[in-house]
Amino acid sequence: MFSSQGPTLRELAVQAFSSTQHGYDLLAPKFDHTPFRTPGRFLRATADALSPFGPFDAGLDVCCGTGAGVRTLLPLCRARVTGVDFSAGMLAAAAEAVPGSGRGPGPGRGSGPGLDGPAVEWVRADARALPFSGGFDLAVSFGAFGHFLPSERPALFAGVHRALRPGGLFAFPIGAPQPLTSPWYWALLGFDGVMRARNLLWRPPFVMYYRTFPLGGVREDLVDAGFDVRLRPLEEFGRRPDGSPHWRLVVARRA
């Protein structure tokens, strides 16, 4: 499906009936040939919006997948960039794709210095229990928050807060909700309904929802975790009829 290099329908079906972690292990070799990969324009818009806050010494990509966010952090960071993910398959694909990061990460960590930039490190860990304390100036995440239930956000945000140095930033793009008149509203609602039914009827669960990360609740959880939250419009994506931006960059600073 998607392209000649993408996964087949059968492969996607096997992934969908696996656990979240195992599903991504299976999908990893072909993930970058699917529409699930964060589009480059979102990565570039985020980097452009963060550039005035830098430069940064150490950057962290939470749920790094195949490394697209890590590549986005490399021009922004001077010393090192770390990608963390719970899927060994995704980390192995990331280590192959990102220049200067050496070979795969093995069971735990793997690192290697870039030729002309920061060192790159890969860490296998659950984002709900990040194994870092005060070592980063900037953390980002792209396209991963649908894998966390609302009840899991406090642990996720507390771990990112703990990983940042005082004054460090946690940034990620977030879209405005779709209006009822949009076909996307009904498509996403239908997808989430199918996933809820699948997880009621089949084990292990595959957690992936599109409508469980609303800005209001997310902002409240960030504040509760100790962040000062600001929003920056990503003008590249235009504005809605009421004048509000289609996409914003959440910039949460550890006090």
Beta strands, then each sheet from edge to edge (+ up, - down):
strand 1: 56-62
strand 2: 77-85
strand 3: 109-112
strand 4: 119-124
strand 5: 136-140
strand 6: 164-175
strand 7: 227-233
strand 8: 247-254
sheet 1: 3+ 4- 2- 1- 5- 6- 8+ 7-
end
